[in-house]
Amino acid sequence: MHDRGGRPTDAPIDRSEHELADWELLTDAVVGTLGRNGLMNVDELRRGIESMPPDEYEHASYYERWLYAIETILGEKGVLAPGELDRRLGK
């Protein structure tokens, strides 16, 4: 499902500009900070995104995919314990 260049459709591509939500800006900042500190690189981010279950990938937004990848990669590296984010977020 990755790198497929979109699905064939007659629907026009939405090229309108939009404001990013605060959580999207923060997610972008976290990825940048992780990269600058050598904790995650762009290839790892992509692999994390590509490891999403297909149904979750299809329903996730761009930055939701990034969040999934961040949690996956940092969990693999032992930076985050399993379920740590959920506990900290009170889920």
Secondary structure, DSSP 4 states (H G I P E B T S, - for coil): -TT------SSPP-----PPPHHHHHHHHHHHHHHHTTS--HHHHHHHHHTS-HHHHHHS-HHHHHHHHHHHHHHHTTSS-TTHHHHHTT-
